[in-house]
């Protein structure tokens, strides 16, 4: 599902992702791509994108890949996520996630965050419980 005319996050509203400025780029065949612009309010004391911001963006991108087969019908609840930071993020980032294994109710996904030079600044792996959107709402 290319972004197309729907400027939300692959068909859903995610206010926190809008707040940090995450942009939905591409979602198809179990692969999701998002973009995170460097912004002053996302910086840590050294001027790098704060690690928590990167983790949040990666969590969303991982979960979108998990629900890629039915992005409007499925929600993805994070069960486990591991992140490794390789270097500071001093530029905007492109985050790409791939669903590596998906069962009936669980999905396993990997992601990389790359800077403007294409250098990997962080990687993440997540496990997600898949639920029907109706079940995910309180």
Secondary structure, DSSP 8 states (H G I E B T S, - for coil): -B-TT--SBTTB--HHHHHHTEEEEEEETTEEEEEE---GGGB-TTSSB-HHHHHHHHHHHHHHHHTGGGTTTEEEEEEEEEEEE-S---S-EEEEEEEEEE-SSEEEEEEEEE-TTS-EEEEEEEEEEEEEHHHH--
